[in-house]
Amino acid sequence: MFHKILVAIDGSEGANKALRAAIDVARHYEADLHSISVEEHLPHYAATVGEVVEAKQEAADYFRRVVQAAEQMATAAGVRLTAHVV
C-alpha cells in the first residue's frame, strides 16, 4: 500500500512521535523512509559575515545530531532512513 514515506523531523518530541509511527509503517509495508529537516533560523540582520557563518554551523551541527538519532532509531527497527536537510 505505501511505497515511500516522508516524515519531518526537527528534534522535538512531536517529531520523534511522528518518526516512530513512520518507522512502524515503513517496516510493516517495506516502504522507503525519508526524513526532511528545514534549517531556517539564520540572523536576518547580522552584524558580520562571521555571525551568519557561525549560525549556519550551529544549525548544521544541530541537525546532524537530529539525523543521527533518527537513523539510529530506524536502524534499530530494521528500517533504512534517507535523511534530507534543506
FENQUIFEN-V730686 format. One record per residue. SS is DSSP state (helix for helix, strand for strand, loop for the rest). OMEGA is omega in degrees with one decimal (* if undefined). NEAR is the number of other ideal C-beta (glycine too) atoms within 10 Angstrom. Layout:
[[SS & OMEGA & NEAR] [SS & OMEGA & NEAR]]
This chain:
[[loop & 177.7 & 6] [loop & 179.8 & 13] [loop & 178.9 & 9] [strand & 179.9 & 11] [strand & 177.1 & 18] [strand & 178.5 & 12] [strand & 177.0 & 20] [strand & 178.8 & 14] [loop & 178.1 & 24] [loop & 179.6 & 16] [loop & -179.6 & 14] [loop & 179.2 & 11] [helix & 178.3 & 7] [helix & 178.0 & 10] [helix & 178.3 & 17] [helix & 175.3 & 16] [helix & 178.4 & 10] [helix & 178.3 & 15] [helix & 178.7 & 21] [helix & 178.4 & 14] [helix & -179.7 & 12] [helix & 177.9 & 24] [helix & 179.1 & 22] [helix & -179.7 & 12] [helix & 179.9 & 16] [helix & 179.2 & 24] [helix & -177.8 & 14] [helix & -176.4 & 11] [helix & -176.8 & 13] [loop & -177.4 & 9] [loop & 172.4 & 16] [strand & 179.0 & 15] [strand & 178.1 & 23] [strand & 173.1 & 16] [strand & 174.7 & 24] [strand & 175.2 & 14] [strand & -176.7 & 21] [loop & 174.0 & 13] [loop & -177.3 & 15] [loop & -172.7 & 8] [loop & 174.8 & 11] [loop & 178.9 & 13] [loop & -179.9 & 12] [loop & -178.3 & 5] [loop & -177.4 & 5] [loop & 178.1 & 13] [loop & -178.4 & 8] [loop & 174.8 & 9] [helix & 178.9 & 8] [helix & 178.6 & 9] [helix & 178.1 & 13] [helix & 179.5 & 13] [helix & 179.3 & 12] [helix & 179.3 & 13] [helix & 177.6 & 15] [helix & -179.7 & 14] [helix & 177.6 & 10] [helix & 179.1 & 13] [helix & 179.3 & 17] [helix & 178.4 & 12] [helix & -179.9 & 10] [helix & -177.2 & 16] [helix & 173.7 & 19] [helix & 178.4 & 13] [helix & 179.0 & 11] [helix & -179.0 & 21] [helix & 179.1 & 18] [helix & 179.2 & 11] [helix & 179.4 & 14] [helix & 178.9 & 23] [helix & 178.0 & 16] [helix & 179.3 & 11] [helix & -179.7 & 16] [helix & -178.9 & 23] [helix & 179.1 & 12] [helix & 179.0 & 9] [loop & 179.2 & 14] [loop & -178.5 & 9] [loop & 176.3 & 21] [loop & 180.0 & 11] [strand & 173.2 & 23] [strand & -174.5 & 13] [strand & 177.1 & 18] [strand & 175.4 & 11] [strand & -178.9 & 16] [loop & * & 8]]
